[in-house]
């Protein structure tokens, strides 16, 4: 019923686990760095677009729309909230599809 596991095999498995945890920690750090860099670049692009619009307005006296990149989850609009409340697939179910 119980199998005897040698000490060397047990130690090898623990070393492999430690190595995998180190790789995971390194990847988590790299991912956090990428997120921070993405957020910074998003803010910088938005700032440059606003500055460009201001300079364009001073030169031409024409206001232009300023596009904005939204980082992360965008703010939900009223249309999104209405669509969430509705059951869009209510009339589609013919009984043949199961979840």
MOQUI-V328281 format. One record per residue. N is the residue number from 1. SS is DSSP state (a for helix, b for strand, c for the rest). PHI is phi in whole degrees, -180 to 180 (none if undefined). Layout:
BEGIN
n | ss | phi
N | SS | PHI
N | SS | PHI
END
This chain:
BEGIN
n | ss | phi
1 | c | none
2 | c | -94
3 | c | -103
4 | c | -87
5 | c | -107
6 | c | -70
7 | a | -64
8 | a | -66
9 | a | -65
10 | a | -61
11 | a | -66
12 | a | -64
13 | a | -66
14 | a | -65
15 | a | -66
16 | a | -63
17 | a | -63
18 | a | -63
19 | a | -65
20 | a | -65
21 | a | -65
22 | a | -66
23 | a | -64
24 | a | -63
25 | a | -64
26 | a | -65
27 | a | -67
28 | a | -64
29 | a | -66
30 | a | -65
31 | a | -67
32 | a | -63
33 | a | -64
34 | a | -64
35 | a | -63
36 | a | -64
37 | a | -66
38 | a | -64
39 | a | -64
40 | a | -62
41 | a | -66
42 | a | -62
43 | a | -63
44 | a | -67
45 | a | -63
46 | a | -61
47 | a | -63
48 | a | -64
49 | a | -64
50 | a | -66
51 | a | -63
52 | a | -63
53 | a | -65
54 | a | -65
55 | a | -65
56 | a | -64
57 | a | -67
58 | a | -67
59 | a | -78
60 | a | -108
61 | c | 61
62 | c | -116
63 | c | -76
64 | c | -120
65 | c | -68
66 | c | -109
67 | c | -72
68 | c | -135
69 | c | -87
70 | c | -101
71 | c | -93
72 | c | 81
73 | c | -81
74 | c | -69
75 | c | -69
76 | c | -75
77 | c | -89
78 | a | -65
79 | a | -64
80 | a | -61
81 | a | -66
82 | a | -65
83 | a | -66
84 | a | -66
85 | a | -76
86 | c | -83
87 | c | -94
88 | c | -70
89 | c | -104
90 | c | -62
91 | c | -89
92 | c | -90
93 | c | -68
94 | c | -106
95 | c | 90
96 | c | -87
97 | c | -98
98 | c | -115
99 | c | -91
END
